[in-house]
Amino acid sequence: MSAGAAPFTWELPEDARIVALVFERSEAERSATVVDTIATSIARRRGRTLVLNSESAPSPLDELAGAPERAESRGMAEFLAGQSRLARVAVRRADCPYVYLPAGQVPEGVVGLLESPALARFVSRVKEEAGTLFIVMSERGQPSAGLLDLLDGYIAVGSASVEDHGMQCHGHVPFESSVAPTPALEPEPEPESEPEHEPEAVEDAAEPQPEPAPTPAVEPEPDAAPADWAPAPGRARGRRPRGPLVAALAIAALAVGNWWAYRNGWFDNAISRVGSMIAARDEAPAAAPATETTPVETPVEDGPATADAGTPTDPLDVAAPTDPPEVAAPASIPPPPDASTVAAAFESAAERPYSVLLGSFSDPAEAAERVAEIRSLHGAVLYFMAPTTIREVRYQRILAGAVASEAEASALMDELAAVGVAEEANAWLLRPVRLAYDLGVFTDRAEMEARIDELASLGIPAYSLETALDGMPVFRVYGGAYENEEAAAPMSDALDAAGESATLVVRRGATPSTP
């Protein structure tokens, strides 16, 4: 360590938001306590503060932050690979003002995480949102050029060097002076000024949600006038409301009209006409032989005689009677197309070889939860899952859309990134997945949806595309979307286990229209 290294003053410049905490790897256990003290001190002043450990688990800092189990099972490595949500990674102790992000199992070691372009993008997002992020790294760590440009300096811990890290040093914290900051250097904030740190803030750091719409101003109720309210100058005090008087006059007018109609026989004529219409409908030819009926005079107060048999009593309903179903000749209804005809229609439909990759999850339940979440954010797009294997580990890919060209997929990706569904717009996320399993063709939308529900109950994610046949929509249910037959093998295994037989075909059709 340089002899001229200045001690850390337990304060950071306002514009220092991304700061590395550098320590000697041989001093990892003692350095963990110093890291916790520094982050706690700054977080109490600034609020929204994150501590990202770039050391692969297990690490002494994982143990101190209360995250040994989570660090081993998942961590920033999984989040940056798109296989987990940030909220699943973050750890927050009840007595701790900062949020801890463990590295997890990083096969490539420290260098692999610090050189990840995805980490640089995450750090950039935190900086844009005015958060504070401490990146804990050993002296051998070499950040990528993109990440190094984002760092606002570093703090040396213990025996770490302060000369060779290519960024500004904000001070040095030797172990003998790192028990706690002095009160003069770290004044405790007033209780009411201490910012709250909700775990949801971590999710916002990487997945900003759209701002809520402003609440419209609420007009005061007429009866809720303030006590000092005075009537308008032109308003007479003590005047009675006109509503009851108008209503009384209307009722009187109706009564006079009804009396006049009764005296002139209008009711009798109207009821006679309604009875004639009902009788005419009863005389329509039916499949069963007609039985003789004796006309019955119906008093005015009892209504039409056929009311008990379900005949409408409203003249508007009676004026347009509908023929019973038996009147239509069965031979005049064309039979629905068979499965081979529908399949032939799909063979002439346009191919849909591209989709946008939104992430991969090792836990199917977590993948389903993410699909439900993004549908609530932006439901106007087709989302589906496709099981696949990556380095002998089974994942559930989440894909969006089924489009005809890479340009359309790129436009869809930009749309999803704009609404927060996709983390970013990256050409790598445009996947040429032209193959899918054919799980049935249908002419009826309800039958198609029932088939998808049936497959879901068997643990098989499915979706549908449609095409036109004689001007009417027909549907095909697909399973997965893959680059080649090898990538589709996990779906084939799942179908075999469920007792389903299916063929891998070229994906064709369009996203089903709204019924």
ZADRENFI-767366 format. One record per residue (C-alpha): residue number from 1; x negated, y negated, z negated. Coordinates in steps of 0.25 Angstrom, whole numbers, plus 5000, padded with zeros to 4 digits. Example, Ala and Ser with C-alpha at 12.3 -4.5 7.8 and 13.67 -1.06 7.14 Angstrom:
! residues 2
<pos:1 | east:4951 | north:5018 | up:4969>
<pos:2 | east:4945 | north:5004 | up:4971>
! end
This chain:
! residues 515
<pos:1 | east:5000 | north:5000 | up:5000>
<pos:2 | east:4995 | north:4986 | up:5003>
<pos:3 | east:4990 | north:4978 | up:4991>
<pos:4 | east:4998 | north:4966 | up:4996>
<pos:5 | east:5011 | north:4973 | up:4996>
<pos:6 | east:5022 | north:4964 | up:4989>
<pos:7 | east:5031 | north:4970 | up:4979>
<pos:8 | east:5045 | north:4972 | up:4983>
<pos:9 | east:5054 | north:4961 | up:4977>
<pos:10 | east:5067 | north:4969 | up:4977>
<pos:11 | east:5073 | north:4959 | up:4987>
<pos:12 | east:5074 | north:4960 | up:5002>
<pos:13 | east:5075 | north:4949 | up:5012>
<pos:14 | east:5090 | north:4947 | up:5017>
<pos:15 | east:5086 | north:4952 | up:5031>
<pos:16 | east:5079 | north:4964 | up:5026>
<pos:17 | east:5090 | north:4975 | up:5028>
<pos:18 | east:5083 | north:4987 | up:5033>
<pos:19 | east:5071 | north:4990 | up:5024>
<pos:20 | east:5062 | north:5002 | up:5023>
<pos:21 | east:5058 | north:5008 | up:5009>
<pos:22 | east:5044 | north:5015 | up:5012>
<pos:23 | east:5038 | north:5024 | up:5002>
<pos:24 | east:5027 | north:5035 | up:5002>
<pos:25 | east:5032 | north:5049 | up:5004>
<pos:26 | east:5024 | north:5054 | up:4993>
<pos:27 | east:5032 | north:5044 | up:4984>
<pos:28 | east:5046 | north:5048 | up:4988>
<pos:29 | east:5051 | north:5051 | up:4975>
<pos:30 | east:5046 | north:5038 | up:4968>
<pos:31 | east:5050 | north:5030 | up:4980>
<pos:32 | east:5064 | north:5035 | up:4980>
<pos:33 | east:5067 | north:5027 | up:4966>
<pos:34 | east:5061 | north:5014 | up:4972>
<pos:35 | east:5069 | north:5015 | up:4985>
<pos:36 | east:5082 | north:5017 | up:4976>
<pos:37 | east:5078 | north:5005 | up:4968>
<pos:38 | east:5075 | north:4996 | up:4980>
<pos:39 | east:5088 | north:5000 | up:4987>
<pos:40 | east:5096 | north:4998 | up:4974>
<pos:41 | east:5090 | north:4984 | up:4972>
<pos:42 | east:5093 | north:4979 | up:4986>
<pos:43 | east:5107 | north:4985 | up:4987>
<pos:44 | east:5112 | north:4978 | up:4975>
<pos:45 | east:5109 | north:4965 | up:4981>
<pos:46 | east:5113 | north:4968 | up:4996>
<pos:47 | east:5124 | north:4979 | up:4995>
<pos:48 | east:5125 | north:4988 | up:5007>
<pos:49 | east:5111 | north:4995 | up:5006>
<pos:50 | east:5107 | north:5008 | up:5012>
<pos:51 | east:5095 | north:5017 | up:5009>
<pos:52 | east:5091 | north:5026 | up:5020>
<pos:53 | east:5081 | north:5037 | up:5016>
<pos:54 | east:5073 | north:5042 | up:5028>
<pos:55 | east:5066 | north:5053 | up:5021>
<pos:56 | east:5072 | north:5067 | up:5024>
<pos:57 | east:5079 | north:5074 | up:5013>
<pos:58 | east:5077 | north:5078 | up:5002>
<pos:59 | east:5071 | north:5065 | up:4997>
<pos:60 | east:5069 | north:5059 | up:4983>
<pos:61 | east:5077 | north:5047 | up:4988>
<pos:62 | east:5089 | north:5057 | up:4991>
<pos:63 | east:5089 | north:5062 | up:4977>
<pos:64 | east:5088 | north:5048 | up:4971>
<pos:65 | east:5100 | north:5044 | up:4980>
<pos:66 | east:5108 | north:5056 | up:4976>
<pos:67 | east:5108 | north:5062 | up:4990>
<pos:68 | east:5100 | north:5074 | up:4990>
<pos:69 | east:5111 | north:5083 | up:4995>
<pos:70 | east:5117 | north:5074 | up:5005>
<pos:71 | east:5103 | north:5070 | up:5010>
<pos:72 | east:5100 | north:5085 | up:5013>
<pos:73 | east:5113 | north:5087 | up:5020>
<pos:74 | east:5115 | north:5075 | up:5028>
<pos:75 | east:5108 | north:5061 | up:5029>
<pos:76 | east:5104 | north:5050 | up:5039>
<pos:77 | east:5098 | north:5060 | up:5048>
<pos:78 | east:5112 | north:5066 | up:5051>
<pos:79 | east:5119 | north:5052 | up:5051>
<pos:80 | east:5109 | north:5047 | up:5062>
<pos:81 | east:5111 | north:5059 | up:5070>
<pos:82 | east:5126 | north:5057 | up:5070>
<pos:83 | east:5129 | north:5069 | up:5062>
<pos:84 | east:5135 | north:5062 | up:5049>
<pos:85 | east:5141 | north:5049 | up:5045>
<pos:86 | east:5133 | north:5039 | up:5037>
<pos:87 | east:5143 | north:5040 | up:5025>
<pos:88 | east:5140 | north:5055 | up:5024>
<pos:89 | east:5125 | north:5052 | up:5023>
<pos:90 | east:5126 | north:5040 | up:5013>
<pos:91 | east:5124 | north:5042 | up:4998>
<pos:92 | east:5129 | north:5032 | up:4988>
<pos:93 | east:5126 | north:5033 | up:4973>
<pos:94 | east:5136 | north:5026 | up:4964>
<pos:95 | east:5125 | north:5018 | up:4957>
<pos:96 | east:5118 | north:5015 | up:4969>
<pos:97 | east:5120 | north:5002 | up:4978>
<pos:98 | east:5114 | north:5007 | up:4991>
<pos:99 | east:5118 | north:5019 | up:5000>
<pos:100 | east:5108 | north:5030 | up:5002>
<pos:101 | east:5106 | north:5037 | up:5016>
<pos:102 | east:5098 | north:5050 | up:5015>
<pos:103 | east:5090 | north:5054 | up:5027>
<pos:104 | east:5095 | north:5069 | up:5026>
<pos:105 | east:5087 | north:5080 | up:5033>
<pos:106 | east:5079 | north:5074 | up:5044>
<pos:107 | east:5072 | north:5085 | up:5051>
<pos:108 | east:5062 | north:5075 | up:5058>
<pos:109 | east:5058 | north:5069 | up:5044>
<pos:110 | east:5057 | north:5054 | up:5041>
<pos:111 | east:5052 | north:5050 | up:5055>
<pos:112 | east:5064 | north:5056 | up:5062>
<pos:113 | east:5074 | north:5048 | up:5054>
<pos:114 | east:5066 | north:5035 | up:5054>
<pos:115 | east:5064 | north:5036 | up:5069>
<pos:116 | east:5079 | north:5039 | up:5072>
<pos:117 | east:5085 | north:5029 | up:5082>
<pos:118 | east:5098 | north:5032 | up:5075>
<pos:119 | east:5092 | north:5027 | up:5061>
<pos:120 | east:5088 | north:5014 | up:5068>
<pos:121 | east:5102 | north:5012 | up:5073>
<pos:122 | east:5107 | north:5014 | up:5059>
<pos:123 | east:5098 | north:5005 | up:5053>
<pos:124 | east:5101 | north:4994 | up:5063>
<pos:125 | east:5116 | north:4996 | up:5060>
<pos:126 | east:5113 | north:4994 | up:5045>
<pos:127 | east:5105 | north:4981 | up:5048>
<pos:128 | east:5116 | north:4976 | up:5057>
<pos:129 | east:5126 | north:4977 | up:5046>
<pos:130 | east:5117 | north:4970 | up:5036>
<pos:131 | east:5115 | north:4982 | up:5027>
<pos:132 | east:5102 | north:4985 | up:5019>
<pos:133 | east:5095 | north:4998 | up:5023>
<pos:134 | east:5083 | north:5004 | up:5016>
<pos:135 | east:5075 | north:5015 | up:5024>
<pos:136 | east:5067 | north:5024 | up:5014>
<pos:137 | east:5055 | north:5029 | up:5022>
<pos:138 | east:5042 | north:5035 | up:5018>
<pos:139 | east:5029 | north:5029 | up:5023>
<pos:140 | east:5027 | north:5039 | up:5034>
<pos:141 | east:5041 | north:5035 | up:5040>
<pos:142 | east:5040 | north:5028 | up:5054>
<pos:143 | east:5053 | north:5021 | up:5058>
<pos:144 | east:5056 | north:5020 | up:5073>
<pos:145 | east:5054 | north:5007 | up:5080>
<pos:146 | east:5069 | north:5004 | up:5080>
<pos:147 | east:5070 | north:5006 | up:5065>
<pos:148 | east:5057 | north:4998 | up:5062>
<pos:149 | east:5063 | north:4986 | up:5069>
<pos:150 | east:5075 | north:4987 | up:5060>
<pos:151 | east:5068 | north:4988 | up:5047>
<pos:152 | east:5067 | north:4974 | up:5039>
<pos:153 | east:5055 | north:4979 | up:5031>
<pos:154 | east:5051 | north:4989 | up:5020>
<pos:155 | east:5048 | north:4991 | up:5006>
<pos:156 | east:5036 | north:4999 | up:5001>
<pos:157 | east:5038 | north:5009 | up:4990>
<pos:158 | east:5028 | north:5015 | up:4981>
<pos:159 | east:5015 | north:5017 | up:4988>
<pos:160 | east:5020 | north:5015 | up:5002>
<pos:161 | east:5012 | north:5006 | up:5012>
<pos:162 | east:5017 | north:4992 | up:5015>
<pos:163 | east:5008 | north:4991 | up:5028>
<pos:164 | east:5012 | north:5000 | up:5039>
<pos:165 | east:5027 | north:5000 | up:5041>
<pos:166 | east:5028 | north:4989 | up:5051>
<pos:167 | east:5038 | north:4981 | up:5044>
<pos:168 | east:5039 | north:4970 | up:5033>
<pos:169 | east:5037 | north:4975 | up:5019>
<pos:170 | east:5047 | north:4969 | up:5008>
<pos:171 | east:5038 | north:4974 | up:4997>
<pos:172 | east:5032 | north:4986 | up:4989>
<pos:173 | east:5039 | north:4993 | up:4977>
<pos:174 | east:5028 | north:5001 | up:4969>
<pos:175 | east:5034 | north:5012 | up:4960>
<pos:176 | east:5029 | north:5006 | up:4947>
<pos:177 | east:5038 | north:4993 | up:4950>
<pos:178 | east:5050 | north:5000 | up:4956>
<pos:179 | east:5058 | north:5004 | up:4944>
<pos:180 | east:5068 | north:4993 | up:4946>
<pos:181 | east:5068 | north:4978 | up:4951>
<pos:182 | east:5066 | north:4967 | up:4940>
<pos:183 | east:5079 | north:4960 | up:4936>
<pos:184 | east:5073 | north:4947 | up:4942>
<pos:185 | east:5070 | north:4953 | up:4955>
<pos:186 | east:5084 | north:4961 | up:4956>
<pos:187 | east:5095 | north:4953 | up:4950>
<pos:188 | east:5107 | north:4961 | up:4948>
<pos:189 | east:5119 | north:4956 | up:4955>
<pos:190 | east:5132 | north:4952 | up:4948>
<pos:191 | east:5142 | north:4964 | up:4948>
<pos:192 | east:5152 | north:4957 | up:4957>
<pos:193 | east:5142 | north:4954 | up:4967>
<pos:194 | east:5137 | north:4968 | up:4969>
<pos:195 | east:5141 | north:4973 | up:4982>
<pos:196 | east:5149 | north:4986 | up:4983>
<pos:197 | east:5143 | north:4997 | up:4992>
<pos:198 | east:5153 | north:5007 | up:4997>
<pos:199 | east:5148 | north:5020 | up:5004>
<pos:200 | east:5156 | north:5015 | up:5016>
<pos:201 | east:5146 | north:5004 | up:5019>
<pos:202 | east:5136 | north:5015 | up:5023>
<pos:203 | east:5146 | north:5020 | up:5034>
<pos:204 | east:5147 | north:5005 | up:5039>
<pos:205 | east:5132 | north:5005 | up:5040>
<pos:206 | east:5132 | north:5015 | up:5052>
<pos:207 | east:5147 | north:5015 | up:5056>
<pos:208 | east:5152 | north:5001 | up:5055>
<pos:209 | east:5168 | north:5002 | up:5055>
<pos:210 | east:5176 | north:4991 | up:5062>
<pos:211 | east:5179 | north:4979 | up:5053>
<pos:212 | east:5194 | north:4979 | up:5048>
<pos:213 | east:5203 | north:4970 | up:5055>
<pos:214 | east:5206 | north:4957 | up:5048>
<pos:215 | east:5218 | north:4958 | up:5039>
<pos:216 | east:5229 | north:4949 | up:5045>
<pos:217 | east:5234 | north:4938 | up:5036>
<pos:218 | east:5247 | north:4942 | up:5029>
<pos:219 | east:5258 | north:4932 | up:5030>
<pos:220 | east:5265 | north:4929 | up:5016>
<pos:221 | east:5278 | north:4934 | up:5013>
<pos:222 | east:5290 | north:4924 | up:5013>
<pos:223 | east:5293 | north:4927 | up:4999>
<pos:224 | east:5278 | north:4926 | up:4994>
<pos:225 | east:5277 | north:4911 | up:4995>
<pos:226 | east:5268 | north:4904 | up:4985>
<pos:227 | east:5274 | north:4898 | up:4972>
<pos:228 | east:5271 | north:4884 | up:4977>
<pos:229 | east:5278 | north:4886 | up:4991>
<pos:230 | east:5288 | north:4876 | up:4995>
<pos:231 | east:5299 | north:4877 | up:5005>
<pos:232 | east:5297 | north:4870 | up:5019>
<pos:233 | east:5303 | north:4856 | up:5019>
<pos:234 | east:5315 | north:4860 | up:5029>
<pos:235 | east:5319 | north:4872 | up:5020>
<pos:236 | east:5331 | north:4870 | up:5011>
<pos:237 | east:5331 | north:4875 | up:4997>
<pos:238 | east:5342 | north:4885 | up:4993>
<pos:239 | east:5346 | north:4888 | up:5007>
<pos:240 | east:5352 | north:4902 | up:5008>
<pos:241 | east:5346 | north:4911 | up:5018>
<pos:242 | east:5354 | north:4913 | up:5031>
<pos:243 | east:5351 | north:4928 | up:5033>
<pos:244 | east:5363 | north:4933 | up:5025>
<pos:245 | east:5372 | north:4923 | up:5032>
<pos:246 | east:5368 | north:4928 | up:5046>
<pos:247 | east:5369 | north:4942 | up:5042>
<pos:248 | east:5383 | north:4940 | up:5036>
<pos:249 | east:5388 | north:4933 | up:5049>
<pos:250 | east:5382 | north:4944 | up:5058>
<pos:251 | east:5390 | north:4955 | up:5050>
<pos:252 | east:5403 | north:4947 | up:5051>
<pos:253 | east:5401 | north:4946 | up:5066>
<pos:254 | east:5398 | north:4961 | up:5067>
<pos:255 | east:5411 | north:4964 | up:5059>
<pos:256 | east:5419 | north:4955 | up:5068>
<pos:257 | east:5413 | north:4962 | up:5081>
<pos:258 | east:5416 | north:4975 | up:5075>
<pos:259 | east:5431 | north:4972 | up:5072>
<pos:260 | east:5433 | north:4966 | up:5086>
<pos:261 | east:5427 | north:4979 | up:5092>
<pos:262 | east:5436 | north:4988 | up:5084>
<pos:263 | east:5448 | north:4980 | up:5087>
<pos:264 | east:5446 | north:4980 | up:5102>
<pos:265 | east:5443 | north:4995 | up:5102>
<pos:266 | east:5428 | north:4994 | up:5106>
<pos:267 | east:5424 | north:5005 | up:5096>
<pos:268 | east:5434 | north:5015 | up:5101>
<pos:269 | east:5429 | north:5013 | up:5116>
<pos:270 | east:5414 | north:5014 | up:5112>
<pos:271 | east:5417 | north:5027 | up:5104>
<pos:272 | east:5425 | north:5032 | up:5115>
<pos:273 | east:5413 | north:5030 | up:5125>
<pos:274 | east:5403 | north:5036 | up:5116>
<pos:275 | east:5412 | north:5048 | up:5114>
<pos:276 | east:5414 | north:5050 | up:5129>
<pos:277 | east:5399 | north:5049 | up:5131>
<pos:278 | east:5397 | north:5060 | up:5121>
<pos:279 | east:5407 | north:5069 | up:5127>
<pos:280 | east:5401 | north:5067 | up:5141>
<pos:281 | east:5387 | north:5072 | up:5136>
<pos:282 | east:5394 | north:5084 | up:5129>
<pos:283 | east:5400 | north:5087 | up:5143>
<pos:284 | east:5386 | north:5088 | up:5149>
<pos:285 | east:5382 | north:5103 | up:5154>
<pos:286 | east:5375 | north:5111 | up:5144>
<pos:287 | east:5369 | north:5125 | up:5144>
<pos:288 | east:5379 | north:5131 | up:5135>
<pos:289 | east:5394 | north:5131 | up:5139>
<pos:290 | east:5402 | north:5119 | up:5134>
<pos:291 | east:5412 | north:5122 | up:5123>
<pos:292 | east:5426 | north:5115 | up:5123>
<pos:293 | east:5427 | north:5103 | up:5113>
<pos:294 | east:5439 | north:5096 | up:5109>
<pos:295 | east:5438 | north:5081 | up:5109>
<pos:296 | east:5438 | north:5075 | up:5096>
<pos:297 | east:5442 | north:5060 | up:5093>
<pos:298 | east:5432 | north:5054 | up:5084>
<pos:299 | east:5436 | north:5043 | up:5074>
<pos:300 | east:5427 | north:5030 | up:5075>
<pos:301 | east:5422 | north:5032 | up:5061>
<pos:302 | east:5417 | north:5047 | up:5063>
<pos:303 | east:5408 | north:5044 | up:5076>
<pos:304 | east:5407 | north:5053 | up:5088>
<pos:305 | east:5412 | north:5068 | up:5086>
<pos:306 | east:5398 | north:5073 | up:5091>
<pos:307 | east:5390 | north:5066 | up:5081>
<pos:308 | east:5388 | north:5078 | up:5072>
<pos:309 | east:5383 | north:5086 | up:5084>
<pos:310 | east:5371 | north:5077 | up:5085>
<pos:311 | east:5377 | north:5067 | up:5096>
<pos:312 | east:5371 | north:5053 | up:5095>
<pos:313 | east:5381 | north:5043 | up:5091>
<pos:314 | east:5373 | north:5031 | up:5096>
<pos:315 | east:5379 | north:5027 | up:5110>
<pos:316 | east:5365 | north:5024 | up:5115>
<pos:317 | east:5361 | north:5038 | up:5112>
<pos:318 | east:5373 | north:5044 | up:5118>
<pos:319 | east:5372 | north:5035 | up:5131>
<pos:320 | east:5360 | north:5043 | up:5136>
<pos:321 | east:5362 | north:5057 | up:5133>
<pos:322 | east:5351 | north:5067 | up:5136>
<pos:323 | east:5353 | north:5080 | up:5143>
<pos:324 | east:5351 | north:5093 | up:5134>
<pos:325 | east:5338 | north:5100 | up:5138>
<pos:326 | east:5345 | north:5111 | up:5144>
<pos:327 | east:5349 | north:5102 | up:5156>
<pos:328 | east:5335 | north:5102 | up:5162>
<pos:329 | east:5332 | north:5114 | up:5170>
<pos:330 | east:5320 | north:5122 | up:5165>
<pos:331 | east:5315 | north:5125 | up:5179>
<pos:332 | east:5313 | north:5110 | up:5182>
<pos:333 | east:5302 | north:5108 | up:5171>
<pos:334 | east:5289 | north:5112 | up:5177>
<pos:335 | east:5280 | north:5121 | up:5169>
<pos:336 | east:5268 | north:5116 | up:5162>
<pos:337 | east:5254 | north:5118 | up:5169>
<pos:338 | east:5247 | north:5130 | up:5165>
<pos:339 | east:5233 | north:5130 | up:5158>
<pos:340 | east:5226 | north:5133 | up:5171>
<pos:341 | east:5232 | north:5121 | up:5178>
<pos:342 | east:5228 | north:5112 | up:5167>
<pos:343 | east:5214 | north:5117 | up:5167>
<pos:344 | east:5213 | north:5115 | up:5182>
<pos:345 | east:5218 | north:5100 | up:5179>
<pos:346 | east:5206 | north:5098 | up:5170>
<pos:347 | east:5196 | north:5104 | up:5180>
<pos:348 | east:5199 | north:5092 | up:5189>
<pos:349 | east:5199 | north:5082 | up:5177>
<pos:350 | east:5187 | north:5073 | up:5175>
<pos:351 | east:5175 | north:5078 | up:5167>
<pos:352 | east:5172 | north:5071 | up:5153>
<pos:353 | east:5158 | north:5075 | up:5150>
<pos:354 | east:5154 | north:5064 | up:5141>
<pos:355 | east:5157 | north:5061 | up:5126>
<pos:356 | east:5151 | north:5052 | up:5115>
<pos:357 | east:5144 | north:5058 | up:5103>
<pos:358 | east:5148 | north:5052 | up:5090>
<pos:359 | east:5141 | north:5061 | up:5080>
<pos:360 | east:5138 | north:5075 | up:5076>
<pos:361 | east:5142 | north:5081 | up:5063>
<pos:362 | east:5137 | north:5094 | up:5056>
<pos:363 | east:5150 | north:5095 | up:5048>
<pos:364 | east:5163 | north:5097 | up:5056>
<pos:365 | east:5172 | north:5090 | up:5046>
<pos:366 | east:5163 | north:5078 | up:5046>
<pos:367 | east:5163 | north:5077 | up:5061>
<pos:368 | east:5179 | north:5078 | up:5061>
<pos:369 | east:5179 | north:5067 | up:5050>
<pos:370 | east:5171 | north:5058 | up:5059>
<pos:371 | east:5180 | north:5061 | up:5071>
<pos:372 | east:5192 | north:5057 | up:5063>
<pos:373 | east:5184 | north:5044 | up:5059>
<pos:374 | east:5180 | north:5040 | up:5073>
<pos:375 | east:5194 | north:5043 | up:5078>
<pos:376 | east:5200 | north:5033 | up:5067>
<pos:377 | east:5190 | north:5023 | up:5072>
<pos:378 | east:5192 | north:5024 | up:5087>
<pos:379 | east:5202 | north:5034 | up:5091>
<pos:380 | east:5204 | north:5031 | up:5106>
<pos:381 | east:5193 | north:5041 | up:5109>
<pos:382 | east:5192 | north:5056 | up:5110>
<pos:383 | east:5183 | north:5061 | up:5099>
<pos:384 | east:5180 | north:5076 | up:5097>
<pos:385 | east:5170 | north:5085 | up:5091>
<pos:386 | east:5160 | north:5096 | up:5097>
<pos:387 | east:5153 | north:5106 | up:5089>
<pos:388 | east:5138 | north:5108 | up:5094>
<pos:389 | east:5125 | north:5112 | up:5088>
<pos:390 | east:5113 | north:5104 | up:5086>
<pos:391 | east:5100 | north:5110 | up:5082>
<pos:392 | east:5108 | north:5122 | up:5077>
<pos:393 | east:5117 | north:5114 | up:5068>
<pos:394 | east:5132 | north:5113 | up:5072>
<pos:395 | east:5137 | north:5099 | up:5074>
<pos:396 | east:5151 | north:5093 | up:5077>
<pos:397 | east:5148 | north:5082 | up:5088>
<pos:398 | east:5158 | north:5071 | up:5088>
<pos:399 | east:5161 | north:5066 | up:5103>
<pos:400 | east:5169 | north:5055 | up:5108>
<pos:401 | east:5176 | north:5054 | up:5122>
<pos:402 | east:5176 | north:5063 | up:5134>
<pos:403 | east:5172 | north:5054 | up:5146>
<pos:404 | east:5168 | north:5056 | up:5160>
<pos:405 | east:5154 | north:5048 | up:5161>
<pos:406 | east:5143 | north:5044 | up:5153>
<pos:407 | east:5147 | north:5029 | up:5155>
<pos:408 | east:5161 | north:5032 | up:5149>
<pos:409 | east:5154 | north:5039 | up:5137>
<pos:410 | east:5145 | north:5027 | up:5135>
<pos:411 | east:5157 | north:5017 | up:5135>
<pos:412 | east:5164 | north:5026 | up:5125>
<pos:413 | east:5152 | north:5026 | up:5116>
<pos:414 | east:5151 | north:5011 | up:5116>
<pos:415 | east:5166 | north:5011 | up:5112>
<pos:416 | east:5164 | north:5020 | up:5101>
<pos:417 | east:5151 | north:5013 | up:5096>
<pos:418 | east:5159 | north:5000 | up:5096>
<pos:419 | east:5170 | north:5005 | up:5087>
<pos:420 | east:5160 | north:5012 | up:5077>
<pos:421 | east:5163 | north:5026 | up:5081>
<pos:422 | east:5150 | north:5029 | up:5088>
<pos:423 | east:5137 | north:5024 | up:5080>
<pos:424 | east:5131 | north:5019 | up:5092>
<pos:425 | east:5131 | north:5018 | up:5108>
<pos:426 | east:5120 | north:5028 | up:5111>
<pos:427 | east:5118 | north:5035 | up:5125>
<pos:428 | east:5114 | north:5048 | up:5117>
<pos:429 | east:5129 | north:5049 | up:5112>
<pos:430 | east:5134 | north:5051 | up:5126>
<pos:431 | east:5136 | north:5066 | up:5127>
<pos:432 | east:5138 | north:5073 | up:5140>
<pos:433 | east:5147 | north:5084 | up:5135>
<pos:434 | east:5155 | north:5089 | up:5147>
<pos:435 | east:5158 | north:5103 | up:5142>
<pos:436 | east:5169 | north:5107 | up:5132>
<pos:437 | east:5177 | north:5119 | up:5128>
<pos:438 | east:5191 | north:5121 | up:5135>
<pos:439 | east:5201 | north:5124 | up:5124>
<pos:440 | east:5213 | north:5123 | up:5131>
<pos:441 | east:5222 | north:5115 | up:5141>
<pos:442 | east:5236 | north:5110 | up:5138>
<pos:443 | east:5247 | north:5102 | up:5145>
<pos:444 | east:5253 | north:5098 | up:5131>
<pos:445 | east:5246 | north:5087 | up:5122>
<pos:446 | east:5252 | north:5093 | up:5110>
<pos:447 | east:5247 | north:5107 | up:5113>
<pos:448 | east:5233 | north:5101 | up:5116>
<pos:449 | east:5233 | north:5094 | up:5103>
<pos:450 | east:5238 | north:5107 | up:5096>
<pos:451 | east:5226 | north:5115 | up:5102>
<pos:452 | east:5216 | north:5104 | up:5097>
<pos:453 | east:5222 | north:5106 | up:5083>
<pos:454 | east:5221 | north:5121 | up:5084>
<pos:455 | east:5206 | north:5120 | up:5088>
<pos:456 | east:5203 | north:5111 | up:5077>
<pos:457 | east:5209 | north:5120 | up:5067>
<pos:458 | east:5199 | north:5131 | up:5072>
<pos:459 | east:5188 | north:5121 | up:5070>
<pos:460 | east:5186 | north:5118 | up:5085>
<pos:461 | east:5186 | north:5103 | up:5088>
<pos:462 | east:5193 | north:5100 | up:5101>
<pos:463 | east:5199 | north:5089 | up:5110>
<pos:464 | east:5206 | north:5087 | up:5123>
<pos:465 | east:5205 | north:5080 | up:5136>
<pos:466 | east:5217 | north:5078 | up:5146>
<pos:467 | east:5219 | north:5078 | up:5161>
<pos:468 | east:5231 | north:5076 | up:5170>
<pos:469 | east:5239 | north:5087 | up:5177>
<pos:470 | east:5251 | north:5083 | up:5186>
<pos:471 | east:5251 | north:5069 | up:5179>
<pos:472 | east:5252 | north:5075 | up:5165>
<pos:473 | east:5241 | north:5076 | up:5154>
<pos:474 | east:5235 | north:5090 | up:5151>
<pos:475 | east:5224 | north:5093 | up:5141>
<pos:476 | east:5212 | north:5101 | up:5138>
<pos:477 | east:5206 | north:5104 | up:5124>
<pos:478 | east:5191 | north:5104 | up:5123>
<pos:479 | east:5181 | north:5108 | up:5113>
<pos:480 | east:5168 | north:5101 | up:5112>
<pos:481 | east:5160 | north:5093 | up:5122>
<pos:482 | east:5146 | north:5099 | up:5126>
<pos:483 | east:5134 | north:5096 | up:5135>
<pos:484 | east:5132 | north:5111 | up:5138>
<pos:485 | east:5136 | north:5125 | up:5134>
<pos:486 | east:5126 | north:5126 | up:5123>
<pos:487 | east:5130 | north:5114 | up:5116>
<pos:488 | east:5145 | north:5119 | up:5116>
<pos:489 | east:5141 | north:5132 | up:5109>
<pos:490 | east:5146 | north:5128 | up:5095>
<pos:491 | east:5160 | north:5125 | up:5101>
<pos:492 | east:5160 | north:5139 | up:5108>
<pos:493 | east:5156 | north:5146 | up:5095>
<pos:494 | east:5167 | north:5138 | up:5087>
<pos:495 | east:5178 | north:5142 | up:5098>
<pos:496 | east:5173 | north:5157 | up:5097>
<pos:497 | east:5175 | north:5156 | up:5082>
<pos:498 | east:5189 | north:5151 | up:5083>
<pos:499 | east:5193 | north:5161 | up:5093>
<pos:500 | east:5194 | north:5151 | up:5104>
<pos:501 | east:5189 | north:5153 | up:5119>
<pos:502 | east:5185 | north:5141 | up:5127>
<pos:503 | east:5177 | north:5138 | up:5139>
<pos:504 | east:5167 | north:5127 | up:5141>
<pos:505 | east:5172 | north:5117 | up:5152>
<pos:506 | east:5169 | north:5104 | up:5157>
<pos:507 | east:5176 | north:5093 | up:5149>
<pos:508 | east:5187 | north:5086 | up:5158>
<pos:509 | east:5199 | north:5077 | up:5156>
<pos:510 | east:5201 | north:5064 | up:5149>
<pos:511 | east:5204 | north:5060 | up:5134>
<pos:512 | east:5219 | north:5064 | up:5131>
<pos:513 | east:5228 | north:5052 | up:5133>
<pos:514 | east:5237 | north:5047 | up:5121>
<pos:515 | east:5251 | north:5055 | up:5122>
! end
